[in-house]
Amino acid sequence: MISIDLPQIMEKKINALVEGGYYPNINELIKDAFKSLLESKADLKISTALEIYKKGDVTLGRASEIAGLSIWEFKEILKSRGVKIIVEAPSKDELDEQIDLMKH
C-alpha cells in the first residue's frame, strides 16, 4: 500500500471532487490522475514500462503495450538504454510435455 503526505489544500481539493460526486472515491480519482499523467508524458510512460520490465514483472510484449510502442520500438529503447532483453523459453518439462502431445 502506498501512503503519501499531501499539502492540506490538495487534500481539500481531492475531497471536494469526491464529495461533489465527480469521483466515487479517492482511489478512482488517483487512478484517473495517474493515467492522465502517463498519457500526457510519454517519457514517463516508457520509463514505467522499462522499470517494470527490468524487474521481470511483465513480458516484453506487455511492457511494449504499457509503453504504447510496438515490440520493435520498445526493443530499440531497451538497446539504447543498455537493458538486456529477457528471452523466455519453456522449461525442459514443458518441452517434453509438448512433444508427448504431438506424438499422440
C-alpha positions in Angstrom: 0.0 0.0 0.0 1.2 3.5 -0.8 1.0 6.2 1.8 1.6 9.8 0.9 1.5 13.2 2.7 -0.2 15.9 0.7 -0.4 19.6 1.4 -3.7 20.4 3.1 -5.1 22.4 0.2 -4.5 19.4 -2.1 -6.4 17.1 0.3 -9.3 19.6 0.3 -9.4 19.7 -3.5 -9.4 15.9 -3.7 -12.1 15.6 -1.1 -14.1 18.3 -2.9 -14.1 16.3 -6.1 -15.2 13.1 -4.3 -17.8 14.8 -2.2 -19.1 16.7 -5.3 -19.7 13.3 -7.0 -17.1 13.7 -9.7 -15.4 10.5 -8.4 -16.9 7.7 -6.4 -13.8 7.6 -4.1 -10.3 8.8 -3.7 -8.9 5.6 -5.2 -10.7 6.3 -8.5 -9.5 9.9 -8.6 -5.9 8.8 -8.0 -6.2 6.1 -10.8 -7.5 8.7 -13.2 -4.9 11.3 -12.3 -2.1 8.7 -12.7 -3.5 7.5 -16.0 -3.7 11.2 -17.2 -0.1 11.8 -16.1 1.2 8.9 -18.1 -0.9 9.8 -21.2 0.4 13.4 -21.1 4.1 12.4 -20.6 5.1 9.7 -23.0 8.6 9.6 -21.5 7.2 8.6 -18.1 5.0 6.0 -19.7 8.1 4.5 -21.4 10.1 4.7 -18.2 7.4 3.0 -16.2 7.3 0.1 -18.7 11.1 -0.1 -18.8 11.4 -0.3 -15.0 8.7 -3.0 -14.5 10.2 -4.9 -17.4 13.7 -4.8 -15.9 12.3 -6.2 -12.6 10.8 -9.1 -14.6 7.2 -8.2 -13.6 6.0 -8.2 -17.2 6.9 -9.7 -20.5 8.5 -7.8 -23.4 5.1 -7.8 -25.2 3.2 -6.4 -22.2 5.9 -3.8 -21.5 5.7 -2.6 -25.0 1.9 -2.3 -24.7 2.3 -0.3 -21.4 4.8 2.0 -23.2 2.4 2.4 -26.1 5.0 1.2 -28.5 5.5 -1.7 -30.9 7.7 -4.5 -29.6 10.4 -3.5 -32.1 10.3 0.2 -30.9 10.5 -1.0 -27.3 13.4 -3.3 -28.1 15.3 -0.3 -29.6 14.7 1.7 -26.4 16.0 -1.2 -24.3 19.0 -1.5 -26.6 19.7 2.3 -26.4 19.5 2.2 -22.6 21.7 -0.9 -22.2 18.9 -3.1 -20.9 19.2 -6.8 -21.8 16.2 -8.4 -23.4 14.8 -11.3 -21.4 14.2 -14.3 -23.5 11.6 -16.6 -22.1 11.8 -20.2 -23.1 9.8 -23.2 -22.0 11.3 -25.5 -19.4 12.6 -28.9 -20.3 9.5 -30.5 -18.7 7.2 -28.2 -20.7 9.0 -29.1 -23.9 8.8 -32.8 -23.1 5.1 -32.4 -22.5 4.6 -30.6 -25.8 6.5 -33.3 -27.6 4.3 -36.0 -26.0 1.2 -34.2 -27.0 2.4 -34.0 -30.6 3.1 -37.8 -30.7 -0.5 -38.7 -29.8 
